[in-house]
Amino acid sequence: MIIYDRLWKTIEKKGISQYSLIHDYNINEAQLDRFRKNSVIKTVTIDRLCNILDCNVEDICQYVKEEGKE
């Protein structure tokens, strides 16, 4: 499972608020909600956030193996 917990730490570290992502960088609120819920995110959105935050993919998401799933 891909989780996006690192995104929130990265935006805090970079000093960019969610408000700024929405209003200054035109990131859709629904997209941020998908990140919160670890839902499906398009790679183009991850690419865009990496550009905005000047970071790497691993600063936004990580893979965590789910127990009991093969």
C-alpha positions in Angstrom: 0.0 0.0 0.0 1.3 3.5 -0.8 0.9 6.0 2.0 1.3 9.7 1.9 2.2 10.5 5.5 5.5 12.0 4.4 3.7 14.7 2.4 2.5 16.5 5.4 5.9 16.5 7.0 7.5 17.8 3.8 5.0 20.7 3.3 5.6 21.7 7.0 9.4 21.5 6.6 9.2 23.6 3.4 7.0 26.2 5.0 4.2 25.8 2.5 0.6 25.7 3.8 -2.2 23.6 2.5 -4.0 27.0 1.9 -1.1 28.1 -0.3 -1.1 24.8 -2.2 -4.8 25.3 -3.0 -4.8 29.0 -3.7 -1.3 29.8 -5.0 -0.4 26.6 -6.8 -4.0 25.5 -7.8 -3.8 22.0 -6.1 -7.4 20.8 -5.8 -8.8 20.3 -2.3 -10.1 16.9 -3.4 -6.5 15.9 -4.3 -5.3 16.8 -0.8 -8.2 14.8 0.6 -7.1 11.8 -1.5 -3.6 12.1 0.0 -5.1 12.2 3.5 -7.0 9.0 2.8 -4.1 7.3 1.0 -6.4 7.0 -2.0 -5.5 6.7 -5.7 -3.3 9.6 -6.8 -2.2 10.3 -10.4 1.6 10.4 -10.9 1.2 13.7 -12.6 -0.1 15.1 -9.3 2.9 13.6 -7.4 5.2 15.1 -10.1 3.7 18.5 -9.7 4.0 18.4 -5.9 7.6 17.4 -6.2 8.2 20.4 -8.4 6.3 22.8 -6.1 8.0 21.5 -2.9 11.4 20.9 -4.6 11.6 17.4 -3.2 11.8 13.8 -4.3 9.0 11.2 -4.6 10.1 9.5 -1.3 9.6 12.8 0.5 5.9 12.5 -0.4 5.0 8.8 -0.3 6.3 5.4 0.7 5.3 1.8 0.2 4.2 -0.2 3.3 3.5 -3.9 2.9 0.0 -4.8 4.2 0.0 -7.7 6.6 -1.8 -10.9 5.4 -1.9 -9.8 1.7 0.1 -11.6 -0.9 
